[in-house]
Amino acid sequence: MPLERELKLRLAPDALRRLKRHPVIREQGRGTTLSERLVNSYFDSPEGRLRALGAGLRIRRSGAERRQTLKILKSEYARLLDSNGQGAGKEAANALHSYLEFEASIDGDQPDLERMDDPELKDQFRSEGLFERLEPVFTTDFHRYSHMLVEGESEIEFALDEGEIRTGDRVEPLCEAELELKSGRVSDLLRLALQLCEIEPLALEIRTKAQRGYTLSHADGDLQADFGSKPGLNKKATVREAFGELAAAGLSHLLGNVAAVEEGGSAKALHQLRVSVRRLRALFKVHEPLLPAEIFTWFANELRWFQQELGPAREWDVFMDETLSPLRARVPREASDELGRLRRQAQRRRDKAYSRARSALQEPRFLHLILHLQLFLEDGEWGSSDSTMKVRKFSKSVLDKRLKKLRKLARNHDGMAEGDLHEIRIAGKKLRYAIEFYRSLYPRKQVKDYTACLVALQDSLGTLNDAVTGRRLLEELDTGRTRTGTAGRTVSPSYAHGLVQGWQAGLIERDLQDFLRIWQQLEQQPPFWKKGG
């Protein structure tokens, strides 16, 4: 039951041809270079059973040979075969694709699941009647250039694929590099990928060929937002061990939303992508005293850059969906028409902002960030011996520090300017993120109650932040000229602007009253991490 670990990188056709001939590739190569055409037919049941499992079943045709391959996520394999139906947790996404792989030579062009070398999996599929219900879904047809490279102590298969994915009358071009670890260490594979990034502009390819084919074959799309997961930490774990788990979860959350933003521009996926970056930034900040200064600074700068690239798209989403839409539903027709015009202007700005976010995902800088983060999780160096401290002890000092900062700001809230009130919201958010990191170390109900107060505190100041942002966005929009409305009344774009600002002002007044009440509740609630030992 071999575990396949590979990294996929997207590139342009001219870059592929240059990379093929590059001296670095030739110098590190070992053995014979292969060049072949590979045609693959992928199969699934009518209801998409394999697709739901994150699996791909293909028959590869290379000359007269027919080879059947089933790839399935390790976590889904465990869940499928677990008699209690519990199985493993969801497979964490990372830069590498990791699948269990079952291969067998077959005689024809139809799948033969009897040839799978896994009795339990075969029995499970037979009990579902899957053998009789498989049908072709899509094909991949590409030319592959490949040979073995040596990096450090590892052997890595380097392949360049160029061709297409086809289903019905839809076609998607395919041009990618693939690095598969045959023996050795994942860190060597990541270092080799970083070397390739210096040679040609590359982009991270999150999806496998099977996943891309499934998306292409389903016109309605299936790319959903990934809301991430919060790992449960062992109370006896060291800070370094806990950081590794939390950072891996953060990276998984980030990568789980990349494809949906790239392909569909999903507002929910973009929001979750941005949340994942904020959490990673908060995680590195929490551990700053324990990390080498140059490592912390590099990750802090790169994560901040990426968040800034996503920021405008999120701001326009909030402005349009949480301000313009509800306001437009509650005003007379004449005002609604003017708000509709404003919304069309905003939509053009939002489209540009999404283009900027998608462009950031294609930049080599983003790929560098992901590869370096993955590499740091594999064998990163820590600059402090305190990284061996038990995480529960460390968490208490972190939470104390975050609460102290929040109290210092919030206890002087009377007469605060907008910017200062925003600082309270940021301090509350930082405390909440820290609590989310370490929540599994403390009693669940106490954590839940305290977190609920923090969320309410953030929400009570959220409309103020939205209004400040909204004013800036209104200034960016073209004000146009005064015109005559359908009822003969003069309508000015400033009228719509005034409606927006008036609506937000009302929400701010309401929520600031809530803030005072919620802050008092939070002050009366003893910090849960100070209880017990």
Secondary structure, DSSP 8 states (H G I E B T S, - for coil): --EEEEEEEE--HHHHHHHHH-HHHHHHEEEEEEEEEEEEEEEE-TT-HHHHTT-EEEEEEETTEEEEEEEE-HHHHHHHH-TTS---------SEEEEEEEEEE-SSSS--GGG-S-HHHHHHHHHTT-GGG-EEEEEEEEEEEEEEEEETTEEEEEEEEEEEEEETTEEEEEEEEEEEEEES-HHHHHHHHHHHHHHS--EE--S-HHHHHHHHH-TT--------------TT-BHHHHHHHHHHHHHHHHHTTHHHHHHH--HHHHHHHHHHHHHHHHHHHHTGGGS-HHHHHHHHHHHHHHHHHHHHHHHHHHIIIIIIHHHHTTS-HHHHHHHHHHHHHHHHHHHHHHHHHHHHHHSHHHHHHHHHHHHHHHH---S-GGGGSBHHHHHHHHHHHHHHHHHHHHTT-TT--HHHHHHHHHHHHHHHHHHHHHGGGS-HHHHHHHHHHHHHHHHHHHHHHHHHHHHHHHHHS-----EE-TTS-EE-HHHHHHHHHHHHHHHHHHHHHHHHHHHHHHHHS--GGGS--
